[in-house]
């Protein structure tokens, strides 16, 4: 047989690796409001560049984030809420993101405050706030049907007599000095255009 007269022993070193640290969550991010007409590049510049994350070891560091537009695609000229998804970057040493946890934020485009109009009846001056050369006999309804917002937003139109308080019904013929009140898509911005018949 085999003997061990010198009592030789074996030693083994066991190295225990630190547990894997992973991203388990992302802090919520407040919606980002922008004005109507804000370009994608300006909207993206308004987004945070860092976000707080929660790690599997209980710590909550801040990491960098890179944003991409979601669906529906961002349209700065149309009021609404547009989601953006953020990829986490520059994670701390030893931290991984195996579940591909992402950040999320909504960019909220405000309704348009534009009151500029175009008309198929007469000539519009959006600076002087006049509509001139409106064909004689044109009704309030016909004038309103021929109006559109120059920024393609949804405006509302009301025609008043020259006193500014008496509404001209859609079937009534317009007269010079009637007023067209344009309410912008935001529901609060208004402009009054003086109407002059041809």
N, C-alpha and C positions, 0 to 999 in steps of 0.2 A: 503494500500500500504506500500511500503518500502520507508523509508526515510533515509537520511544521515545527521543527525543533527551535527555530529562532523566533517563533511567534510573530511572523510577518503578518501585517494587517493591510487591508486595502482601504482607501479613503475615496469618497466620491463627493464632489461639490455639486449641489443642486442650485442652479440659478433660477429663481422664480421671477418671471417677467411681470412688470407692472400690468395691471388689468388694462384692457383696451378702453380708451376713453372715446365716446362717440357723442355726436350732436343728437339731442333728443327733442329739442324744440326751439322755436324762435319767438322772441317777444312780439306782441302785436304792435302794429304801426298805425298811427292815426292817418285818416284820409288826408290827401293833399289837395286843397282847393286851388284851381287856376281860373283865370279869366277866360271868357269865350275868345277864341282866336289865338290861343297860346299854341305855339308850334311844339312838335314832339321833342325837339332838342331842349327847348326851354322847360317843358314839363319834366323831362328826365333829369335836368339839372336841379329841379326842386325836390327830387327824391333824396332820402338820406343815403349817405355813403357807407354808413356802418349800421349794424343791428346787434341787439343783444341776443345771445343764444344760451340755451340751457344744455349742460353736458351731463353725461351719465355719472360722473363723479360728484355731482351736486353743485359745481361751480357755474358761474354765469358770466363769461367774458363777452367782450364786444369784438365782432369780426367785420371785415369788409364785405360789401355786397355789390353785385353787378346786376343791373336791372334789364329786363326785356319786357316789351309790351305783350299783353295777353290777348284774350278774345272776349269781347269784340275789339277789333283794332282801334287804337287811339285816333280820335278825330277831334282836334281842338276847336273846330267850328261848329260842333254839334254838342249841345248840352247833354250831360250824362256822366255815368261813373264808369271808368275804364280801369281794369285790373292790370297790375304789373307784377311779374314774378321775379324774385331775386335769388341769384345763385350765390351761396356763401363762399367767400374766398379768403385766403391768408389765414387759415385755421391755425390755432396754436400748435406748437410742436407736439406730436404724439396724439393729436386729435384727428379722428376720421369722421366722415359723414356717409356711412354705408347705406343709409336709407334715403339719401338725396333729399334731406329736409331743405325746404326753401322758405324764403321770406315772401310776404305778400303785402301789397298796398294798393289802394284805389286812388286814382287821380280823378277828382270831380270837376268837370268842366261846367262853369256857370252858364246860365241861359244868356243869350245875347242881349245887350242893352242898346243895340243899334236901331235907330228909328229911320234911317235913310230908306227911301222907296224909289221904285221905278213904276211908270204907269204907261199903259197902252193908250190912254186917253189924255191928251194934253201934254204939257211940258213941265217937268218937275225940276225945281231948284232946291236941292237939299241944304243949301247954305242959307238962302233967303227964306226958306220954308214956304214956298209958293208952288201952286199948280196952276199954270196959265194955259190959255187957249183950249179949254175944255169945250168940246162941241156942244152947241146949244141943244137943249132938250135932253141931255144926258141925265140919267137918274142916279141917285145916290148908290143904289145897288150895282148899277153898271160900272160906276167909277170904282167902287170897292173891288168888284170882280176883276178889274184890269190892273190892280195894284199888286206889287210883290216887293219883298224885302231885298235890298241890294246884296245882303249877305246870306240870302236864302233861308233865314230864320223864319219862324212862324210869328207874325205880328197880328194884332187885331186893329180893326179900323172902325171908327164911328164918325158920322157926318153930323155936324151941328149947324143950326142957323147962325148968323153973324153974332147973336147974343152969347154964343158959347154954351148955352144951357139947353136949348130946345133941339131935340134930336130930329133930324130929317129922315123920314122913313125911306126904306130901300126903293119903293115905287115912286117916290116924289122926285120931280125934276129939280136939279141944282140951280142955284142962282149965284151971281157973283157975290163975293164976301162970305159965302158959307165956309165953314171950317172943317177940315179933316183932321181928326185926332188919331195919331198913330201910337199904339202902345207896343213897346218892344216885347220880345219873347220873355224877358225877365219879369214881366207883369207890372213893373213900376215906372220904368222910364217912358216918358211920353214926349211927343212933339206935335204942335198944331200948325197945319199948313193952311194958308189962305187960298181959296179957290177963286179963279177968275175965268168967266165963261168967254168963249170966242165971239 
